Amino acid sequence: GGSGSGKSTLLNNVIYQNLLAEKGQTVEEPAQISDIESSLSISDIVLVDQSPVSKTPRSNPASYSKAWEEIRKLFAKLEAAQSAGMTPGHFSFNSGDGRCDTCSGLGYEKIEMQFVSDLFVPCQTCEGQRFKNEILEINFEGKSIADILELEVEDALEFFKDYPKVTKCIQPLVAVGLGYLKLGQPLNTLSGGESQRLKLVKYLGKIADKIGHAMILIDEPTTGLHRGDVKRLIGVLQGLVEAGHSLIVIEHNIDILKVADWIIEMGPEAGSGGGQLVAQGTPEQIAET
């Protein structure tokens, strides 16, 4: 359906919030309905929208995917690190052991201005690298912990190819088309589409570990994606279906529509002229309508 035809209302207020309410969970503004029913036994209800993943610059793809924990363990096992009495905690820019004292591990300093926006300049002590010098001197296969944060996800996958605990964490990032992000890129700088796909990474891990049938609701996941990445995303979505879960996706992208099992078209117009079920059926049936 077109913009304003009622797709998001159907996905969120009608389906998502009423399914949560049926399970006794707190909801914000569920649509008034007579009933909602399903022949499926739903164990989880997940809404993957485009709201920001994090508002803090301390979160990044490495920490979000849990790869950061494994990478810090690898550094702590190095002979030079053990000789210096360093633990995985020393290789965190969020703790006091190894982070730069001047910028507290942020990598920049804020200069408050009176009449214009505050300025953010690279920390003069660590030069934006976030860590103390003694931490930066520890090298893992030729790279410091700060160098690792500068790696793009796809490059990191190759760099850590002999360390399955790390690659298991970052492989899903590549699967959803986020291989170009740096491991240390602050999550508060991501676009809505990037944030949404990053959330999908987390649910890929969560849902794969659970036994049951999850209902996953996704709002326009192809926003801003190249066609090659759309194909990759379809593989991820299909993988969730093959794992025994169900997906309801708001989409305009023809590549997504043609692989759907069932399509519902909302409309016929926007706003007060929308909210009606215009057509439903298989992609072949919709194409003939």
N, C-alpha and C positions, 0 to 999 in steps of 0.2 A: 504493500500500500504506500501511497504518497505521504509526504511530511504532514503530520497532524491528523492522520486518518485513524489513529487509535491503537497503533501497534504497541507502543510503550505502556500505555494504560492496560492493555490486555495482558502483556507480559508481567508487569510489576504489580499493579493494583488488583487485577482480577486473579491471575494465576498464582504468582509468587506469594503475595501477602495472605491470600485466602488459604493456600496450602499450609503456610506457617501457622495461621490462626487455628486451622484444623488440628495441628499438632500441639496446640496449647502454647505457642510462642508469642511473644509481644510483637505487635505490628504497628506501623505508623498510620497509614490511611488505606485500609483495604476497601475495594469497591463493594458496594452493596449488591449481593447476589442471592439468588434463592438457594443454590446448591453448587457444589463442585465435587466431582467424583472421578475415579479412575480405576480401571481394572488392574493397574500395576500396583505392586507393593513397594512404595517409595520410602527408602531409608534416609535419603538426604535431599534437601532442596537448596540449590546453589544459584545465586544471581551474580553473574559476572558482568558488571557495568564498566563505564569509563571514568569513574571518579578516581582521584589521585590515590596511588598506592601508599604514599608517605608524604608528609609535609616537612620532614627533616632531611637535611643534606647528609646525615650520618648513615642513612640506609642506601644500599646499592645492589646491583644484580648479584654480586658475589654473596652478600649476607642474606639477601632475600631467598636465594636458591639453596642456602645452607652450605654452599661450596666453601665459603670463607672459613668455617670451622675446621674443615678438613685441610685446607691450605695452611692455616696457622699451625696445625699439628705437624705437618711436614717440615715447616721451618724450625719448630721447637725440637725436632729429632736430629737436626744437623749437629755435627760434632762441635762446630764453633759456638752454636747457641747453647748446647749443654755445658760446654766449658765455662761459659759466662753465666750459667745458672738461669738461663731464660726459659720461660714456659710459654705455652700458646697465648697466654694473656699479654705477654710482652709484644706480640705481633698484632695487637688490636689498637686502632686509633680512637677507640671509645674508652679505653682504660687508662689509668695513670701510670702504668709500668713502662710502656714503650712510646706513648704518644708524645708529640712535641708539647713542651710546657707552655710555650708562648701562645700558640693558637688552640691549645687543648684538642689537637688532632683534627681540626676542621680544614687545615691547609690554607686558610685565609684569615685576615683580620678585618673587622668592620670599623670603618671610620665614620662616625656620626657627623652629618652635615646639618646646617641650620635651615637653609631655604630650599635645598634640593634633596633628592633621594640619597640615602647612605651609600658610601662607597665600600666595595669589597676588594681588597688588594691581597696578593699572595703573601703568606707569612714570610717575613725576612729571615727568620731563624731556620726554618726547614725548607724554605723556598717552595712551599706548596705540597711537599711530600708527606706531611702529616706526622712523621715519626722522628724520634731522636736519632742522632748520628750513629750511635752504637748499634741500633736496630737496623739501620740502612746498610751497615757494613756486612751484615749476614746475607750471604748469597745462596740461593737455591738454583742449581744448574745455570749459574751465570746471571741470575736476576735477583734484585732486592725485593722486599715485600711491596715497596712503592711501585717498582717496575711491573709487578704482577697486576696491580690495580689498573695500570695503563693498558693492559692487554685487552684487545677486543675478544668477545666471547668465543668466536670461531677460532681465533688464534690460540686462546687458552685451551680449547678442546684438543688441539694438536699438541700444545706444550705439555699438557698433563696426560697424554694418551696412555702412559704406563701406570697411571694412578686411578683405577676405576672408581674409587670413592669420590674423587673430585669430578670425573667426567660424568658420572651418573647424575650429579646435581646440575651440571651446566648443559647437558645434552638437550633437555626440554626447552631451554632458552633458544637454541638453534632451531628446534622443531617448530616453534611458533613464529619464526622469522625475526628474532631479536639478536642474531649472531653478530650484528654490527655494533652493539652497545659495548662500552668498556666495562670491565668488571667493577671498576670503582666509580662509575657514573652515578651521581646523586639521583635518587628516584624522584625527587621533587622537580626534576627538570624534564621528566618524560611527558610525552603527549598523552591525550586521553586514550587513543588507540593502543599506544605502547603499554600504558598502565593496564589496560584490559587484558592484553595478551600475556603480560607478566603475571596477572592474577590467575590466568588459565594454567600457567606453569605450576603454580602452587597447588591448584586443584588436581592437576594431572598426577602429582605425587600423592596427594591426600586420597583421592578417589581410587587410584590404582591399588592402594594398600587396604582399602575397605572391602568387606564382603557385603553386597547389597546392591540395590538399584537406586542410583542417584538421578534426580531430575535437575539438569543443568540448563539454566536460562541465560542466553547471551544476546546482548544488544549491539548489533552491527559490528562484528569483529573484523570485517575487512576494511574498515575506514583507514584510508591512507596507505593501503598495501599495494605493492606491485603485483602483477598477475602471477609471477612465479612464486611469490610468498603466499598468495591465495591458495595455490595448489598445495603448498606445504601445510597450510592451515587446515585444509580439507582433510589431509591425511591424519592430522591430530584429532580433529572432530570425529572422523570415522573410527579412529582407534578407541575413543571413549565409548562409541556405540558398540563396537565389537567386544569391549570389556563388559558389556551388559548394562550400560547406562542410556538414558534418553536425553536428547537435546531439543530445546525449542529456541530457534534463532531468528531474530529480526534481521532481515537482509534485503538488499536490492541487487546484490551482485549475482549475475546470471550463472556464474560457475558454481556458486553455492546453491542456487535455486535448482539447478538441474540434477544435483545429487541428493536432494531432499527426498524423503519417502512420502511426505505429505505437505502440501502448501495450503495456507489459508491467506486469502487476500482481503485486506481491510479497505474500507472506503465508504461511498464512492468519492467523496470530496474530503476536505480537511475541516477540523474544528467541529462545529455543530452539524456539518454535512457529512461527518465521518462516523466511525464507530459501528458500521454495519459490516456483516460478513458478505463480501461481494461474490467470492467464489472459493471453492475448496476442492482438493483432489490431488492426484499425482501430478508431477510436472507435465506429463503428456496431456492429461485432462485439462490442466490450466491453460496450456498452450493453445488448445482448441476452443477455449471459452471466449 
